[in-house]
Amino acid sequence: MIDSFFTRRAWMARASLAASACAATTDSIAVSAFTLRAIAAAMVAGALCLSSATAYAQSAAAAPQPAGPQAARSEQNALPLNGAAYRVAQEAYAAYGRGDYTAAIARAREAIRQRPDVVSLRVLLANSLAALRRYSEASRSLGDAIAQIGRDPALVSRRKQIDTLSASTRAVTRAGRQQPGDPDVLTGAALTAAQQAYKAYAAKDFTGTVKYANEAISLRPDLLRLRLLLIDAASAAGQDTNAWNADLDATQRFGDGDELRLRRSFIGNRLAPKSSGASYAAFKKGDYAKAAALARETVAYAPDQVGYRIQLIDVLFAANDLPGVQAAASEAIAADDTEIMPLTLRGYALAAQGKTGEAEADFAKAQHANDATQRNKRVARVIIADVWIAEGQPQRALDLLAPLKMNGDDTDPPIALRRYQARQLLAHAPVAANASSASNVSNTAAATAATAATATTATTATTAPTPSFDPARRPVIDCVVDQFGASCDVYAADPGFKAARATATAAAANDKTGAVGYAREAVKAAPDDPQHRVELINALSTAGDDAAATREAQKMIDAGMLDAMPDLTAAYIAQRAGNNPLAYQRFSMADKAGTLPASADADAGYAAVQARRNREAAQYFERAIDASAKPADDGTPPATPAQLNEMRSAHAEATRNWGFDASLNYRGAGMQPGYASSPTPGTSNNWQAGVEAYWRPFGSLGDRMFELYARGYESFGVKNGGASGVDTLQATVGARAKPFADIDAIVAFERIIPIGSQVNPDWLARLAYSGGYGIERRVDVPSWWTAQIYAETGAYLNAGSVYATTNLEVGRTYRMDRYSPKWTVFPYAVIGADYDSSVDHSIPLGAGVGISTRYWFRDSKYDSPRSYVDLSVQYRLRITGDDRARGVFFGAIYSY
């Protein structure tokens, strides 16, 4: 699979944040209404997804909070919730959601005890207390939070709202007790109805309060306090529509004031989700007129909720109503001019209508929106770059995106793609056009720093006819609407967005076939977008079709798409295609740009090994091993013991240029996989001893190998009167190679140099194969099944003889941790056969049992053990052939 930073859109893990009932969280957790919400964030951030309460007092905790750069500060610096605190917070939010405020208070207090630094938990506690009308206690809890954490805007604003609400409700209650000399004193039937209303309100008979309050109002419509009582009672009775209308009636008669505005905000926040949901349903059916009307109604209910405004803009875009988009965005900007997306979307709508000068003014402001989140700033720049590319100003678009570094999030791919598109347009533009563009645009940095008027003047002079804006290339607005309201995210144009989202949904449901199909649809919709091809490769890989995934990766390389994606993603694509030199190049480019995360160091190291850049590979492995000792900044889980051992083994291999082996065998030709021995024609049942040194002139070659070697070798204790001792001493020099990366086969060619009198000079050609599973020492489990097969054949060219040997061992390897984790013992069953044409033409075949033990040493921080001592003894019973097939076999190796 390709690196998950670039293959999983954040909307895979979207959570439905309450844009209406839980707005206190938007900026206080450094997540704006336009960024994608992760499930974990949704469970622990702010007053999330609060259920509709039976009184607006219960939703006071969910009132919107002012946005701003400071609003994000406390939560942004706080560590994320995890472990027990996270679980308790989940329980607290769940209790609040089902209206169990007493349980919510208890769980919130426990979560705060574990994590007193989390602002959202403090707000949740205040919300829960306010829902039970314990306003003084809620205010005190927020005061304590401010004293301990600091004057976080979310805490300060919430406390002010609760205090205002507390004072207002107390005032309403006090109004039921008339004071002597009050000019608005009630008398007669109006007094009786009002007294009954206040009595019912004190008894929490809110339905009765509504009845009597209406009677009193009909007799004395000039008293605001009676209207406030009616609004409070209707809201507490769950009659939100009646409460809303009563507030509007009071506003018409008495003018808008804080008391009415506060109540209307709380009530509207509860009414908005329903109309938002109805708008979304109409939108899905294609009834854009109805959807727009309902979306406008939603905005009227909760004008301070930018999510609803973006939902309206989405509907208007779908209806191709660009003037409507412009008007809706203008209203959003008037309500809150700190939001970057309404500015950017209005600028796009203006540009699409040919109003270039006005569009440039919005774009200039958007580029200086300091209060926006980092992600929204990046998305806004991509949208602006799309406009400028469409207008034939690729250099300006390139300059706009140049300062943006790769962040490892979902904004990286569109930024890389637009840079590539701009460079391609510049490369294919006539020289004169380039010169003209450079002259008109001059320095984009200066242009973006200029005032809106300056930007307007400069651009108007360079734009001729209105460019064509393809609706398929408009910014993407992705809204999730549920019972808690609308949560909308904005992306740069992406014709394959819907299909890509379906890919992720299918993948999450483990529908592998569906994921592949949707991924192909995304590629078809946006063939020039490499991100969708990456998603297709991932889907194919998950479905087990690695060959197809590799082919798709190679297609991307052939099409030159690596330049249209972040270097890190390009590195993984090249690695998937098997082009390790190219993968290493891209890893190196990401590293130089400062965008290579610690979690990718090991992958860069493996690519460097395969690209034969051993020194660089060793450095990457060292960095990866160092990083594994501390938590990753990007949230990547630390390396497992097995992964760490694999990295250390790779480092040891990358830094190995030479070594030597010493062996001692009894009847063990071919018994030990390796080259520390050399068969001698015409001998059997003898001891053999040898020492070999080897050198890798090109260093490690990854999955391939080339070595030069020299060996001294002799036989002794030979039975049947054969040559023995010094007479059999021989020297050998040769070369061997592993030519195939995926096949563990080695070819060797060597010269036998006689030293003893019974040795003839000769040339020996050899071919060997080894394989199996569970052969390497494991650190993740104390024991594991092991099977290994070894086969070798060779030909003496002068003597004209050939030999062959093979054996298969199957058993279980045990790591002797009680004594040392570097010591392993391997009992096994064995079957083996030999052939030597200089002896006879029979094939002795035997089977039996054996045991091997190995001790590893010479390890370090960065290296797995690089040397070992191995002892093995077998006893075989003859199956066929002569007595060479039976008896004891022994072997010992010291490898350095």
LINCOR-V683937 format. One record per residue. N is the residue number from 0. OMEGA is omega as a letter, one per 20 degrees, with the letter a starting at -180 (NA if undefined). D_LAST is the distance of its C-alpha to the last C-alpha in Angstrom with 2 decimals. Layout:
# LINCOR-V683937
N & OMEGA & D_LAST
N & OMEGA & D_LAST
This chain:
# LINCOR-V683937
0 & r & 36.63
1 & a & 37.37
2 & a & 37.11
3 & r & 39.78
4 & a & 41.32
5 & a & 42.81
6 & a & 43.53
7 & r & 45.47
8 & a & 48.84
9 & a & 49.70
10 & r & 52.73
11 & a & 50.59
12 & a & 50.69
13 & r & 54.18
14 & a & 56.21
15 & r & 59.97
16 & r & 60.76
17 & r & 64.38
18 & a & 65.73
19 & a & 69.07
20 & a & 68.65
21 & a & 65.60
22 & a & 65.72
23 & a & 64.82
24 & a & 61.17
25 & a & 61.06
26 & a & 60.14
27 & r & 59.36
28 & r & 56.06
29 & r & 55.43
30 & a & 56.03
31 & a & 59.10
32 & a & 61.27
33 & a & 59.48
34 & a & 55.86
35 & a & 54.36
36 & r & 54.17
37 & a & 51.21
38 & a & 52.03
39 & a & 50.47
40 & a & 52.55
41 & a & 55.62
42 & a & 55.28
43 & a & 54.99
44 & r & 56.66
45 & a & 60.22
46 & a & 63.17
47 & r & 61.72
48 & a & 63.67
49 & a & 66.45
50 & r & 68.97
51 & a & 72.60
52 & a & 74.40
53 & r & 78.00
54 & r & 78.94
55 & r & 77.99
56 & r & 77.28
57 & r & 74.34
58 & r & 72.95
59 & r & 73.46
60 & a & 69.82
61 & a & 69.03
62 & a & 71.07
63 & r & 69.46
64 & r & 67.99
65 & r & 68.20
66 & r & 65.21
67 & a & 63.77
68 & a & 60.69
69 & a & 61.00
70 & a & 61.28
71 & a & 57.60
72 & a & 56.46
73 & a & 56.15
74 & a & 54.55
75 & a & 52.34
76 & a & 50.83
77 & r & 50.61
78 & a & 47.43
79 & r & 47.80
80 & r & 49.00
81 & r & 46.51
82 & a & 46.04
83 & a & 49.11
84 & r & 51.14
85 & a & 50.75
86 & r & 51.90
87 & r & 54.88
88 & r & 55.83
89 & a & 55.82
90 & r & 58.17
91 & r & 60.41
92 & r & 60.76
93 & r & 61.37
94 & r & 64.08
95 & a & 65.72
96 & r & 65.64
97 & r & 67.58
98 & r & 70.05
99 & a & 68.91
100 & r & 69.16
101 & r & 69.15
102 & r & 65.75
103 & r & 64.53
104 & a & 65.60
105 & a & 63.78
106 & r & 60.50
107 & r & 60.72
108 & r & 61.21
109 & r & 58.16
110 & r & 56.03
111 & r & 57.41
112 & a & 56.58
113 & a & 52.92
114 & a & 52.97
115 & a & 55.98
116 & a & 54.78
117 & a & 55.39
118 & a & 58.73
119 & r & 59.14
120 & r & 59.16
121 & r & 61.89
122 & r & 63.92
123 & r & 63.52
124 & r & 64.89
125 & r & 67.85
126 & a & 68.41
127 & r & 68.61
128 & r & 71.01
129 & r & 73.17
130 & r & 73.32
131 & r & 75.01
132 & r & 77.31
133 & a & 75.80
134 & a & 76.02
135 & r & 76.23
136 & r & 73.13
137 & r & 71.28
138 & r & 72.32
139 & a & 71.22
140 & r & 67.78
141 & r & 67.35
142 & r & 68.65
143 & r & 66.02
144 & r & 63.34
145 & r & 64.64
146 & a & 64.59
147 & a & 61.01
148 & a & 59.40
149 & a & 61.73
150 & r & 64.43
151 & a & 62.61
152 & a & 65.14
153 & r & 64.61
154 & a & 65.55
155 & a & 68.44
156 & r & 69.93
157 & r & 69.69
158 & r & 71.35
159 & a & 74.15
160 & a & 74.75
161 & r & 74.87
162 & r & 77.21
163 & r & 79.42
164 & r & 79.53
165 & a & 80.29
166 & a & 83.11
167 & a & 84.53
168 & r & 84.63
169 & r & 86.20
170 & r & 88.77
171 & r & 89.60
172 & r & 90.08
173 & a & 92.23
174 & r & 94.31
175 & r & 95.69
176 & a & 97.50
177 & r & 100.31
178 & r & 101.34
179 & r & 104.98
180 & r & 105.93
181 & a & 103.17
182 & a & 104.64
183 & a & 102.69
184 & r & 103.98
185 & r & 104.18
186 & r & 107.38
187 & a & 108.86
188 & r & 106.95
189 & r & 104.13
190 & a & 103.64
191 & a & 103.68
192 & a & 101.11
193 & r & 98.85
194 & r & 99.08
195 & r & 98.16
196 & a & 95.22
197 & r & 93.85
198 & r & 94.40
199 & r & 92.49
200 & r & 89.66
201 & r & 89.41
202 & a & 89.25
203 & r & 86.50
204 & a & 88.89
205 & r & 87.74
206 & r & 89.59
207 & r & 92.81
208 & r & 92.10
209 & a & 91.91
210 & a & 95.27
211 & r & 97.10
212 & r & 95.49
213 & r & 96.71
214 & a & 100.18
215 & a & 100.15
216 & r & 98.90
217 & r & 101.65
218 & r & 104.16
219 & a & 102.47
220 & a & 100.26
221 & a & 100.31
222 & r & 97.99
223 & a & 94.26
224 & r & 93.35
225 & r & 94.59
226 & r & 92.45
227 & r & 89.37
228 & r & 90.17
229 & a & 90.49
230 & a & 87.17
231 & a & 85.38
232 & r & 86.94
233 & r & 86.33
234 & a & 82.71
235 & r & 82.26
236 & a & 83.94
237 & r & 81.46
238 & a & 84.15
239 & a & 82.01
240 & r & 84.10
241 & r & 87.29
242 & r & 85.68
243 & a & 84.53
244 & r & 88.01
245 & r & 89.63
246 & r & 87.45
247 & r & 88.42
248 & r & 92.10
249 & r & 91.89
250 & r & 90.19
251 & a & 92.97
252 & a & 95.64
253 & a & 94.19
254 & a & 91.65
255 & r & 87.88
256 & a & 86.71
257 & a & 83.61
258 & r & 84.75
259 & a & 85.27
260 & a & 82.26
261 & r & 79.91
262 & a & 81.26
263 & r & 81.17
264 & a & 77.52
265 & a & 76.56
266 & a & 78.74
267 & r & 77.63
268 & r & 73.98
269 & r & 74.79
270 & a & 76.94
271 & a & 74.59
272 & a & 71.89
273 & r & 74.49
274 & r & 75.92
275 & r & 72.43
276 & r & 71.51
277 & r & 74.74
278 & a & 74.03
279 & r & 70.57
280 & r & 72.05
281 & r & 74.62
282 & r & 71.95
283 & r & 69.97
284 & a & 73.16
285 & r & 73.78
286 & a & 76.89
287 & r & 76.06
288 & r & 79.57
289 & r & 79.50
290 & a & 75.90
291 & r & 76.87
292 & r & 79.94
293 & r & 77.99
294 & r & 75.23
295 & r & 77.91
296 & r & 79.35
297 & r & 75.93
298 & r & 75.64
299 & r & 79.11
300 & a & 78.04
301 & a & 74.89
302 & a & 75.26
303 & r & 72.55
304 & a & 69.88
305 & r & 68.21
306 & r & 66.55
307 & r & 69.99
308 & r & 70.87
309 & r & 67.77
310 & r & 68.69
311 & r & 72.10
312 & r & 70.61
313 & r & 68.43
314 & a & 71.58
315 & r & 73.43
316 & a & 70.62
317 & r & 70.70
318 & a & 74.47
319 & a & 73.99
320 & a & 76.22
321 & r & 74.84
322 & r & 77.88
323 & r & 77.34
324 & a & 73.72
325 & a & 74.89
326 & a & 77.49
327 & r & 75.18
328 & r & 72.52
329 & r & 75.25
330 & r & 76.35
331 & r & 72.78
332 & r & 72.48
333 & r & 75.83
334 & a & 74.67
335 & a & 71.38
336 & r & 70.61
337 & a & 67.12
338 & a & 65.70
339 & a & 63.92
340 & r & 64.05
341 & r & 67.86
342 & a & 68.04
343 & a & 65.46
344 & r & 67.03
345 & r & 70.50
346 & r & 69.27
347 & a & 67.92
348 & r & 71.24
349 & r & 73.20
350 & a & 71.15
351 & r & 71.54
352 & r & 75.30
353 & r & 75.31
354 & a & 75.93
355 & a & 73.27
356 & r & 74.59
357 & r & 74.72
358 & a & 71.28
359 & r & 69.88
360 & r & 71.47
361 & a & 69.67
362 & r & 66.36
363 & r & 66.73
364 & a & 67.40
365 & a & 64.50
366 & r & 62.11
367 & r & 63.32
368 & a & 63.24
369 & a & 61.22
370 & a & 61.80
371 & r & 59.97
372 & a & 56.51
373 & a & 53.66
374 & a & 53.32
375 & r & 57.03
376 & a & 57.02
377 & r & 54.33
378 & r & 56.16
379 & a & 59.42
380 & r & 57.99
381 & r & 56.77
382 & r & 60.25
383 & r & 61.86
384 & r & 59.51
385 & r & 60.63
386 & a & 64.22
387 & r & 63.60
388 & r & 61.68
389 & r & 64.61
390 & r & 66.95
391 & r & 65.16
392 & a & 63.58
393 & a & 59.84
394 & r & 59.11
395 & r & 60.71
396 & a & 58.68
397 & r & 55.45
398 & r & 56.36
399 & a & 57.18
400 & a & 53.76
401 & a & 51.76
402 & a & 51.36
403 & r & 49.93
404 & r & 46.21
405 & a & 44.27
406 & a & 44.50
407 & r & 42.48
408 & a & 45.73
409 & r & 48.20
410 & a & 49.88
411 & a & 46.97
412 & r & 47.52
413 & r & 51.27
414 & r & 50.76
415 & a & 48.19
416 & a & 50.50
417 & r & 53.55
418 & r & 51.74
419 & a & 50.78
420 & r & 54.34
421 & r & 55.82
422 & r & 53.57
423 & r & 54.48
424 & r & 58.17
425 & a & 57.89
426 & a & 56.04
427 & r & 58.74
428 & r & 61.70
429 & a & 63.98
430 & a & 63.53
431 & a & 67.02
432 & r & 66.35
433 & a & 63.21
434 & r & 65.21
435 & r & 67.96
436 & r & 65.57
437 & a & 64.00
438 & a & 67.49
439 & a & 68.76
440 & a & 65.78
441 & a & 64.80
442 & a & 62.36
443 & r & 61.56
444 & r & 60.33
445 & a & 63.81
446 & a & 65.40
447 & r & 63.68
448 & a & 64.59
449 & r & 68.22
450 & a & 70.93
451 & a & 71.89
452 & r & 75.01
453 & r & 73.14
454 & a & 70.66
455 & a & 73.61
456 & a & 75.40
457 & a & 72.39
458 & a & 71.46
459 & a & 75.00
460 & a & 75.29
461 & a & 72.31
462 & r & 72.84
463 & a & 75.22
464 & r & 75.82
465 & r & 74.33
466 & r & 70.93
467 & r & 70.37
468 & a & 68.46
469 & r & 67.13
470 & r & 67.55
471 & a & 64.24
472 & r & 62.63
473 & r & 64.14
474 & a & 62.15
475 & r & 61.07
476 & a & 62.51
477 & a & 60.96
478 & r & 63.01
479 & a & 62.45
480 & r & 65.73
481 & a & 66.18
482 & a & 68.57
483 & r & 67.35
484 & a & 67.97
485 & r & 66.19
486 & a & 62.74
487 & r & 62.36
488 & a & 59.43
489 & r & 59.83
490 & r & 57.47
491 & a & 57.79
492 & r & 59.21
493 & a & 57.23
494 & a & 59.07
495 & a & 56.29
496 & a & 56.29
497 & r & 58.11
498 & r & 56.04
499 & r & 52.83
500 & r & 54.10
501 & r & 54.90
502 & a & 51.33
503 & r & 50.03
504 & r & 52.65
505 & r & 51.74
506 & r & 48.02
507 & r & 48.84
508 & a & 50.87
509 & r & 48.01
510 & a & 50.27
511 & r & 47.59
512 & r & 50.05
513 & r & 52.48
514 & r & 49.87
515 & a & 48.99
516 & r & 52.70
517 & r & 53.58
518 & r & 50.66
519 & r & 51.99
520 & r & 55.43
521 & r & 54.08
522 & r & 52.51
523 & a & 55.82
524 & a & 57.79
525 & a & 55.63
526 & a & 53.79
527 & a & 53.02
528 & a & 51.28
529 & a & 47.51
530 & a & 47.23
531 & r & 48.96
532 & r & 46.66
533 & r & 43.72
534 & r & 45.52
535 & r & 46.02
536 & r & 42.32
537 & a & 41.61
538 & r & 44.34
539 & r & 43.06
540 & r & 39.52
541 & r & 40.94
542 & r & 43.04
543 & a & 39.99
544 & a & 40.98
545 & a & 37.77
546 & r & 38.80
547 & r & 42.04
548 & r & 40.37
549 & r & 38.11
550 & r & 41.22
551 & r & 43.09
552 & r & 40.30
553 & r & 40.37
554 & r & 44.16
555 & r & 43.92
556 & a & 41.74
557 & a & 44.13
558 & r & 47.08
559 & a & 45.68
560 & a & 45.74
561 & r & 42.59
562 & a & 44.74
563 & a & 47.11
564 & r & 44.71
565 & a & 42.59
566 & a & 39.38
567 & r & 37.28
568 & r & 39.12
569 & r & 38.84
570 & a & 35.06
571 & r & 34.93
572 & r & 37.41
573 & r & 35.35
574 & r & 32.24
575 & r & 34.35
576 & a & 35.51
577 & r & 31.97
578 & a & 32.54
579 & r & 29.45
580 & r & 30.24
581 & r & 33.65
582 & r & 32.33
583 & r & 30.08
584 & a & 33.14
585 & r & 35.26
586 & a & 32.79
587 & r & 32.64
588 & r & 36.45
589 & r & 36.78
590 & a & 34.42
591 & r & 36.50
592 & a & 39.64
593 & a & 38.45
594 & r & 38.76
595 & a & 35.15
596 & r & 34.95
597 & a & 31.93
598 & a & 31.81
599 & a & 31.11
600 & a & 28.24
601 & r & 25.61
602 & r & 27.60
603 & r & 27.77
604 & r & 24.02
605 & r & 23.60
606 & r & 26.35
607 & r & 24.76
608 & a & 21.49
609 & r & 23.70
610 & r & 25.73
611 & r & 22.73
612 & a & 23.38
613 & a & 19.89
614 & r & 20.99
615 & r & 23.90
616 & r & 21.95
617 & r & 19.68
618 & r & 22.96
619 & r & 24.61
620 & r & 21.88
621 & r & 22.04
622 & a & 25.79
623 & r & 25.68
624 & r & 23.49
625 & a & 25.84
626 & a & 28.82
627 & a & 27.75
628 & a & 28.37
629 & r & 32.06
630 & r & 34.82
631 & r & 35.18
632 & a & 38.34
633 & r & 39.19
634 & r & 39.14
635 & r & 36.01
636 & r & 34.45
637 & a & 31.23
638 & r & 27.95
639 & r & 27.32
640 & r & 24.25
641 & r & 23.12
642 & r & 23.81
643 & r & 22.05
644 & r & 18.89
645 & r & 19.28
646 & a & 19.73
647 & r & 16.68
648 & r & 14.60
649 & r & 16.51
650 & r & 15.94
651 & r & 12.17
652 & a & 12.59
653 & a & 15.36
654 & a & 13.61
655 & r & 10.51
656 & a & 11.66
657 & r & 8.99
658 & r & 5.56
659 & r & 5.40
660 & r & 6.12
661 & a & 8.70
662 & r & 11.56
663 & a & 14.96
664 & r & 17.73
665 & a & 21.43
666 & a & 23.51
667 & r & 20.52
668 & r & 20.75
669 & a & 19.84
670 & r & 19.18
671 & r & 15.57
672 & a & 15.38
673 & a & 13.16
674 & r & 13.52
675 & r & 11.89
676 & r & 15.50
677 & a & 18.80
678 & r & 22.16
679 & a & 24.69
680 & r & 28.31
681 & a & 30.71
682 & r & 28.55
683 & r & 28.24
684 & a & 27.58
685 & r & 25.25
686 & r & 21.94
687 & r & 19.29
688 & a & 16.31
689 & r & 14.03
690 & a & 11.23
691 & r & 10.39
692 & a & 9.45
693 & a & 10.54
694 & r & 12.36
695 & a & 14.25
696 & r & 17.59
697 & a & 19.05
698 & r & 16.23
699 & r & 15.99
700 & r & 19.09
701 & a & 19.38
702 & r & 20.18
703 & a & 20.02
704 & r & 17.38
705 & a & 17.62
706 & r & 15.12
707 & a & 15.89
708 & r & 14.08
709 & a & 14.89
710 & r & 14.59
711 & a & 16.26
712 & r & 17.69
713 & r & 20.50
714 & r & 22.55
715 & a & 24.34
716 & a & 26.77
717 & r & 28.38
718 & r & 31.58
719 & r & 34.87
720 & r & 34.72
721 & r & 32.23
722 & a & 30.28
723 & r & 27.63
724 & a & 25.44
725 & a & 25.51
726 & a & 27.96
727 & a & 25.35
728 & a & 22.73
729 & r & 21.92
730 & a & 19.91
731 & r & 19.20
732 & a & 18.90
733 & r & 19.21
734 & r & 18.83
735 & a & 18.26
736 & r & 19.43
737 & a & 20.04
738 & a & 23.61
739 & a & 24.81
740 & a & 23.92
741 & a & 25.42
742 & a & 24.58
743 & r & 21.16
744 & a & 21.96
745 & r & 20.05
746 & a & 21.90
747 & r & 20.63
748 & a & 22.64
749 & r & 21.71
750 & r & 23.61
751 & a & 23.56
752 & a & 24.47
753 & r & 26.08
754 & r & 25.54
755 & a & 27.16
756 & a & 30.80
757 & a & 30.37
758 & r & 28.15
759 & r & 29.91
760 & a & 28.73
761 & r & 28.29
762 & a & 27.05
763 & r & 25.05
764 & a & 25.18
765 & r & 23.10
766 & a & 23.37
767 & r & 21.33
768 & r & 21.92
769 & r & 20.29
770 & a & 21.82
771 & r & 23.09
772 & a & 23.22
773 & a & 21.74
774 & a & 18.27
775 & r & 16.50
776 & r & 16.52
777 & r & 19.86
778 & a & 21.18
779 & r & 24.82
780 & a & 25.78
781 & r & 24.94
782 & a & 24.93
783 & r & 25.16
784 & a & 25.99
785 & r & 23.34
786 & r & 23.98
787 & r & 21.68
788 & r & 22.85
789 & r & 21.21
790 & a & 23.33
791 & r & 22.84
792 & a & 25.46
793 & r & 25.66
794 & r & 28.40
795 & a & 28.76
796 & a & 31.21
797 & a & 32.85
798 & r & 33.08
799 & r & 34.14
800 & r & 32.27
801 & r & 30.28
802 & r & 28.08
803 & r & 27.02
804 & r & 25.12
805 & r & 24.88
806 & r & 24.44
807 & r & 25.14
808 & r & 24.02
809 & r & 25.96
810 & a & 25.83
811 & a & 25.11
812 & r & 21.98
813 & r & 22.61
814 & a & 20.83
815 & a & 21.58
816 & a & 22.76
817 & a & 25.02
818 & r & 22.20
819 & r & 19.31
820 & r & 18.90
821 & a & 15.13
822 & r & 16.14
823 & r & 17.50
824 & a & 19.67
825 & r & 20.84
826 & a & 24.03
827 & r & 25.24
828 & a & 27.75
829 & r & 26.70
830 & a & 28.56
831 & r & 27.33
832 & r & 28.91
833 & r & 28.32
834 & r & 30.37
835 & a & 30.55
836 & a & 33.63
837 & r & 33.45
838 & r & 34.07
839 & a & 36.63
840 & r & 37.23
841 & r & 36.71
842 & r & 34.04
843 & a & 32.95
844 & a & 32.48
845 & r & 31.56
846 & a & 30.94
847 & a & 30.01
848 & r & 27.84
849 & r & 24.37
850 & r & 22.04
851 & r & 18.33
852 & a & 16.55
853 & r & 13.21
854 & a & 12.02
855 & r & 10.08
856 & a & 9.25
857 & r & 8.72
858 & a & 11.67
859 & r & 14.65
860 & a & 18.09
861 & a & 17.16
862 & r & 13.70
863 & a & 12.99
864 & a & 9.99
865 & a & 6.89
866 & r & 4.59
867 & r & 6.82
868 & a & 8.80
869 & r & 11.56
870 & a & 14.90
871 & r & 17.79
872 & a & 21.33
873 & r & 24.26
874 & a & 27.89
875 & r & 29.76
876 & a & 33.49
877 & r & 34.82
878 & r & 36.57
879 & r & 37.42
880 & a & 36.75
881 & a & 36.25
882 & r & 34.49
883 & a & 31.05
884 & a & 31.21
885 & r & 31.64
886 & a & 30.12
887 & r & 26.81
888 & a & 23.45
889 & r & 20.23
890 & r & 16.55
891 & r & 13.36
892 & r & 9.74
893 & a & 6.63
894 & a & 3.78
895 & NA & 0.00
